[in-house]
Amino acid sequence: MAVPHYSPGYPGWDIAEQGKLFALITQGLGQPLPGAVEVLSGGMLRPKKSLLGVFGLAPAQAGGVPAATPCENCSYTPCQYRRAAYRHAVRAEAALAAPLAPNATYSVNPRALRKWARERVRVELRADGTVEAVFRFDGTTCSNMGQPLAFDYRVALTGPDQGYRILESSCTPAAGDDGYQSTCAYLNDADGLMQEIAAERPLLGQPLNDVLGWSRPTVSAGCPCTAGSRAHKWGLALEAIHFALAQDPARAPTP
């Protein structure tokens, strides 16, 4: 029998692996797909609503009843339609016991994180008990004499009692800032760049703690022109938010 499918972007599988999966599928077929599918640099598929997935094959149970449901691979705990427990519940329970790792080792210098947590991170407790955190990134374009630009990295998290799991995330130009319009990627393909930025939501559905083990490129460029540069900036944003909540108790939201 075929077990429920698994795709890049699901918990534990970085959406940036979409291109590798696409290459394996097309090489295995030995011929073009029935329809045109394109993988953008950030992992987004064109046309919209396209999906690449892997179906595992396993011995069928008596009566042909599947041994797994999609719910067992889904870590979105608030879902009202859940039909089975999350298969990695043991790991999830461990995360709840210690929602954020104390004395964590970050990829960013702690002095910089402390400054960013104070000046660039804003944390608020929502009425429904979830947490909203925003990180302001300031950089410069890679062309046009280094024009300044600013982006807001926004994440919605479950409360500490549920492990600060990432429920929503987005990256948008800061209000009133149009510096991103001077980047080479925007000038070459404005719609494509903004679609890729909107589609990239790393670690969605995972505990904020997972940023500590997230392997990503180290790119010093201040622009968002490449997928590696954007992943690097998402890492800075999530580490700064993690630091603000874990290392600076005064910043942690309280009811």
PyMOL commands that set and color helices and strands:
alter all, ss='L'
color gray80, all
select helices_A, chain A and resi 15-29+62-64+70-73+89-97+110-119+160-162+179-182+184-188+190-199+208-213+227-246+249-251
alter helices_A, ss='H'
color red, helices_A
select strands_A, chain A and resi 38-39+45-46+121-125+131-140+148-157+166-173
alter strands_A, ss='S'
color yellow, strands_A
deselect
rebuild
show_as cartoon
